[in-house]
Amino acid sequence: MQKISVMTKELQQFPLFSQCSEEMLAELLRWPYKRKVYQEGDMVVRVGDTCDSLMLLTEGTVETRMGSETGREVVIDRLQAPKILAPAFLFSKDNTIPVEVLTITEGVIWYIHREAFFQFMTAHPEVLRAFLGILSDRSHFLSGKVRSFAVKGLRNRVLDYIRQHGTITNVGETAEMLGVARPSLSRLLADLQAEGLVERTKDGGYIRNKRG
């Protein structure tokens, strides 16, 4: 087993625990926990799984996906370590997770039981405050995501995506993120290019046309 000091450093990379000393985190690690290594393409969470542990992605990248009515999977988000997975469901009355989580790369996830985490937050209000901030930020992100799908058309969603990310490097992956078929996105990008709003890069991606 890793030494406590090495293990606490893995946790200290999270804003949630950034103000915690090694001694404080050693206190948390007295409770039962798991540290699990995943390979690329592993299923971490299936739709309907219960969230009874704080899930901390300490290494790697995962995607959260949700099925649409058409049968197509929509990528909700891509999360890169260090990140907390599904924090909003940890203390929910209905703590079933409505999305699936898959690894995009090799990764490591810690599982700390919610009762242990609750006791730890009770003893350390700075951690509780940080956790509430994380929940608020996550709610803001998801509200924006819902608004994007419900109100904005594909054209505006694509333009917003390019503004936020600077470029579209992979049309297939971006189509998944936006919840559309790849041919539909390709046609729209061609139209936007013809209008002078985006331009094609040498490697086949798309960026905003600064002259447009």
N, C-alpha and C positions, 0 to 999 in steps of 0.2 A: 504494500500500500504506500502511496505517496506520503511524504512527510507533511504535517499539518501546514507548515509555512509555505510549501509549494502549492498546496491546495487552496489556501486562503488567497494567494496571489491570483489564482484563476477567478475567484469571486470578486476580488477588488477591482477588476477591470470593468465591472458593471457600475453605472452611476448609482444604482440602488445601494451598493455596498461601499462606495468610494470613500465614505467618511468613517468606515468601520476599521478598527485596529485588528491586527492578527488575533489578539486575545478575544475580542468580541466575536469574530468569525469562528474561532475555535470553540466557543460556547455553542454556536449554532450547529457545528459539526459533531457535537456530542449526541445529537439526535440521529436516528437512522436516516440514511440518504443513499442514493445511487448515482454513480457516474458512468454513463453508458457511451460506448463508442459506436458510431454508425458508419456504414459504407455509403458511397454514392448511390443514389436511387432507392435507398431504404425508406419504407413507410414508417414515419414516427408516430403519427396520429391518424386514426380513421374517423370518418364522420360518425358521431354518436358516442365516441369514447368519452369517459368522464374525466374531468380535470380535478384531481385530488392532490396534486403536487405542484409546487412551483417548478417550472421547467426553464432551465437556464442554458441557452446555447452558448457554450464557451469557445467552440471552434467550428468553422465551416459555414455553409450557407444552406438555407432551406427555402422552400416555396410553400405558401398556403394557397389551397385551391378549393373552389366550390363548384358543384355541378349546376348547369343552367337547365331551363325547361327543354331546350333543344337537344340536350344530351352532351353538349360541349362543356368541357371544364374551363372555368374562368380562373385565372391566376389573380388572387386578391393582393398578394404582396410577396416580395422576395426579401428575406431577412438574413443579414450577415452578422456573425458573432462580433461582439457580445450583444445578445438580445434575449429578452424574456419572451417566451412563447405563451400565447393565450392567457395573459394576465387577467383579463376582464372576467374570465369564467372561474377563476380559482375559488372565490367566495360567493359565487352566484347560487341562488336557490336551485336553479336548474343548471348544473355545471357540466352538461353535455356539450361537446365541442361540435359546431356546425360545419367545420371545414376539415380537409385532410392536410397533413403536413408531410412533405417529402424532402429528403436531402438532395441537394444539387451537387454537393461535394462531400467528401468525408467530413465527419463532424463529431463533436462531443457534446452531450447534454447531461446536465445535472438534474436530479429529481430530489426536491426537498419537500417533505410532506407539509401540507398546508397548516396543520395544527402546530408543527414546529416553527414554521415561518410566522404564524400569528403570535405565538408566544414571544418570539424574537422581536417582532415589531412592537409588541406591548411594552417590552423592556427597553426598547430603543426608539423613541419617537422620531428621531431623524430619519430612520429607515421607513417608518410609516409615512412620513411626509413625502419622501422620495417615491414611494410606491404609489401614493395618491396622484402625484404629478405624472407618473408614467401612465396611469389609467386615464387621466385627463387628456394627455397628448394622444393616446391611442384612440380615444373616443373622437377627438377632433379629426384625426386621419380618416377613420372609418366614415364619419359624417360626410367628409369631402368626397370619399369614394362613392358613397350612395348617391350623393347629389350629382356627381359626374355621370353616373349611369342613368339616373332618373330624369335629369333635366337637360343635360347637354347632348347634342348629336355627336356622331362619330367624328365629324370634321373638327369640331371644337375640342373634343377629347384628345385627338391626335396632336393638334397644335399646342394644347396645354402640356401634353406629355413631352413634346420637344422643348418647350420653354423650361420645364422643370429639370429634364435630364440632359439637355443640350444636344442630344443626337439620338437617332434610332440606328443602332448598329446591327440588329438582327430582327428582320421583319417578322419572322415566325414567332419569336419570343415576345415581341411587342404585341402581336395580334392576340396571344394568350393573355397578356396583361390587360388588354383592353376588352377582351371577351368577344372578339369578332373572328371571322374566318380570314385566313391569310390572303386569299385572292381579293377580298373586299378591301383590306388595308392596302394592298399593293396598288389597286386601282385608284384609291383615294390619294395615295402618295404621288402617283403619276399625275393626277389632276392638280394637286397642290404645286407640283414642280412646274407644270405648264402655266400655272397662274403666277409663278415667281415667288411663292411663299416659302418653298423649301428648295434645297438643291442637293444633288446626289454627290456623295463623296467618292474618292478614288477606290475605297474598299467596299463600295456597294451600299453604304449606309445613307442616312438622310440627316441634314442639319437645317436649321432655319436660315433662310436667305436674308442676310443683313440688309440687302438692298430692297427687299420686298416690304 
